Amino acid sequence: MPQTKSASRISNLASGEAADDAQDDTASACVMVFNANDPSGGAGLSADLMAIASVGAHALSVVTGAYARDTSEIFDHFAMDDEAVSEQARVILEDVPVQAIKVGFVGTPENLSAVSELASDYSEVPLVAYMPDLSWWQEDQIDAYQDACSELLLPQATVLVGNHSTLSRWLLPEWSSEKSPSARDIARAANEFGVAYTLVTGIPLPDQFIDNVLASPTAVLCSHKFERFEATFSGAGETLSAALTALIASETELIEAVAEALSYLDRCLEDGYRPGMGNVLPDRLFWAQPEDDEAEGGEAHESSFEISPNDTRH
């Protein structure tokens, strides 16, 4: 199996081995991220930055707005002006080459237009688009935002990431069959706007399992089943899409990148924690926990997340 460019930092830290940066001056892959600030640290830019760094890439963060939220719910969102968003990105792009772009929630159709225009100027750079759950927002705002995303952003996207229910409601609003749409149905709908690949997450399966499927309009490329956690998380989708973008930026082949990003997310959720009175947050730095800490019952907790090292500085 090909060695991934992002992995050895996690595996080295998890095993207690120090990375020998002095002997390898290869620069980290750079990922440009468009997202809103989340003061709870659960989602938004906080999730992106930690996940991208965790798998060994460098994040160039463009602030598109800010949430007013706690660990339980989103109360409001304040979008930045589209010129401010565009200027943040263009200034750093003139200085630093990027290997991938991730677009989260940018708040307004105007900001989507600014991101789309910028992405078209860097059309050779892979773009991962993540659509979060927007049920906290007003219905007319959701419709306007998703319509703009379909028209402006999806034609620029290499991979679309989203939960099964979110993508179904958005891309297949007139679905009438009693059977839920498959990942391929959603991928076909996304492809009508130009998306080559769609990663559909959280597909319900029997016995408390969920499936996560990478599909093109013509085929299921890979499928990964995980046991459902009995908890409500904030930022799981952000964590997955950011890790996936970083892996793509590090030139990991797409199917392998999906598998590794999902394994990373599973460990983040397994070690999740509740900093407040609301939802559980993924522990995106689980690998930094001391290995000699004993879990309850006296046994040391062994990491089940493992991805292969390669030739990056990490």
N, C-alpha and C positions, 0 to 999 in steps of 0.2 A: 504494500500500500504506500502511496506517495507520502512523504513527510510534510506536515503542515507547518506554515511559517509562524504560527502564533502560539504554539503549544508549550514549548519547553519552559516558559516562565512559570506556568501553572504547575506543571509536573515537577519542575525543580524545586519550587517553593513548597509544594505539598510533600515532597520527599525530604525536605531539609537541605537540599543541595544548593549551593550558591551558583548563580549564573556568572560565567566568566566573560564579563563585558570587555575586560581589558584586552582579550584576545580576538574580539569580534567587533568591528566597528560598523557593521551593517546597520543602516538606519531603520527604525520602525516604519511600517506602513502608516500612512496618514489618512484619517477618515474625517470628512467634513460632515457635521451633524447640524441639522436644522430642527430645533425643538423649543418648547416653552420651559421655563424654570418651574420646578415643583418644590416648594419650600419644605414639604414633608420628606423629601429624599426618596420617595417611592417610585416615581415615574419621571417623565420629562428628561431634561438634560442630566440630572443627577444619575439616573439609571444608565443613560447612554455613556457618560464619561467613565463610570466605574466598570461597566461591562467591556467597553472598548479597551481600556487600560488592562483589564484583567486577562484578556486574551492576547496581549502583547502589541497592540497598535497605539497610535497617538491620535487623540481626538482634537479636531479644530471645531470648536463649538460656536454656533451662531444662534444667539438668543432671539426667538421670534415673539416672545411674550412671557407672561407669568400667570400661573394659576393662583387663585386664592382657595386653599384647600387644607385639610388636615389628613390624618391617616385613614379617615373613614369615607370622606366624600369630597367632591369638587363643588365649591360654592360659586365661583366665577372665574373668568379668564380675561386678561387684559392684553390685547395684541399690540405689538410694536408697529410702527409705520413701515410700509413696504420699502421705502427708500433706506431706512436704517438697517433693515434686514439685508438688502442687496449690498449696501456699502460695507457692512461687516464682512460679508463673504468675499467680495471682489478684492478688497485690500489684502486679505491674507492669501488669497489664491494667486496674487501677483508675486508672492514671496515663497510660498510652500506648495510643491506639487502634491496633489491628492490622488489616492489609488481607489477610493470609493466614496460615495455620498449616501448618507442616510437621512431621510425626511420623515420626521414624526409629525406632531400636531403643530401647525404654524398659524392657526387662529383665524385667518381671513382669506377670502378668494384673492384679494390683492397680494397677499404674501405668497400664496400659491403661484400666482402669475410671476412674481419676482423670482421665486425659486426655479420655476419652469424655464424662464428665460436664461437664467444662469446655467442650469443643467444643459440646455441646448447648446450653449457655448462650449461646454465640456462634454460633448456627447459620447466621447470615447471612454468616459469614466463610468463604471457600473453604478447604478442608483437603486437603492433599496427603499421602497415606500412602505411605511407602516401606518395602518388605519386603526386607531384606538376605538374603544367604545365611547361614543359621544352621547349616550342616553341622558347625561346630566344637563345637556344643552337644550335650548328651545328648538322645536321641530323645524321651524323655518330656517334657523341658522344651520342646523344639520344638513338640510336639503341643499342650501346654497353652497355650503362648504364641500359636500361630497360631489355635487354637480361640477364644481370648479376643479376638484381633484380628478374626476374622470376626464374632463376636457383638457386640462392643462398639465397635470403631473403624470398620470398613468402613461401617456405616450412617451414619456422620457424614462419610465421605470424598467429596470431589468428584472427585478423581483418585487412582487407585492406580498406583504405579510399581514395576516390578520386572523382573528378568531372566526371560526365557522359561522357563528350566528351573526356577527358584525358584517362579514363579507356577504353573506346570503341576503341580509336585509338591504344592503347597499346595492349590490350588483345584480341581484335577481329579485327585485321588489314585487314582481307579478308572478312569482313562482306559485303554481296552483296544485302541484302534485302532493298527495298525502305523504309521500316519501321525501325526506329532506334532500336538498341538492348535494351531490357528491363533490369532492374536491375538483374533479375534472369539469363538472358543470360550472363551478365557480371560476376555474382557470379559463374555460372557454369564454365566459362573460368578460373576464378581465382582458383577455386577448383581443376582444373587439375594440378595446381602447389602445392596444399596442403592447400590453404586458406579455413578456415571453414566458415567465415562470411565476407561479403563485404558491406560496406556502400557507396552507390552511391548517390552523391549530385548533385544539380543543374539540375535535369531532367526537361526540359521545359514543362510547362502546359499552357493551354489557359488563357487569361485574366491576363497576367503579374504575374502568379504564377509559383513557382518551387516546385518540389517534391524531397524528400530525403528519400531513401529507404534502409533499412537494409534487406539483403537477404542471404539465404543459397542457395546451388544448387537446393534444392527441394521446397523452400517456401519463400514467402515474410513474414518477421517476424514483421515488422512495417513500417509505411509510415507516413511522416509528411510534410504537405504542408505549404508553407510560401509565402507571397507576395514578389515579386521581388523589390529590392531597385533600384531606378534610380541613381546609382552611380557605379563607378569602384573601387573595394576594393583591397588592398594588404593584404595578410595574412589571409584571411577568412578560407581557408582549414587548415592552420597550427593551427589556433585558435580552430577550431572544433576538429581536431584529438588530440591535446594536452589535451583539456578538457575531451574528451572521455577517453583517457588513464588514466588521473588522477581519473576519476570516477570509472573506472575498478579497478584501484589500490586500491581504497577505498572500494572494494568489493560490488559495486553497480551491480545489475543484468544487463546484457547487454542491453536488450530492454529498460529498464528504463534509463540506462546510455546514450543511444543514444538520447532519448527524452530530457533529461536534458541538454546534450551537445548542441543540436540543439537550445533549448530555450535560453541557454546562448549566443550562437553565434548570434541569432536574436537580442538580446538586445545590444550586442557589436556593431553590424552593425547599429542598430537604432540610437545609440549614437556616431556613427563614426565621425571622425574629419579629417581635411586636414592640416597637419603641414607644408607642402611645396606647391609646384605648381603642384604636380602630383595627385596620387590616394588618396582615402580616406582610413584611417586606422581604424580598429575596436577599440573601446574603451573597452579594456579588464578589465578595472578597473572602469566601469560605476557605480558600487555599492559604490564607495568611494566618489562620488560627493555629496556635501551637499544637504540634502533633502529640506532645506528651500530656496534654490535658486529658484527664480521664473522664469519659462519659459516665452518666449515672449507671451504677451497677459495677463500676470498677474497671470496665474494659475501655481501652483506648479506641476512639472512633477512627476507623480507617476510611480514607477517601475512596469512593467508588468511581469518581470522575477521573478519567485519564485520557489525554490525547498526546500524540507523538511529538517529540522535538524535531526541529529542523534547523535551517541555516540562518535564521534571523538572530539579531543581537540577544534575544531572550532565549 
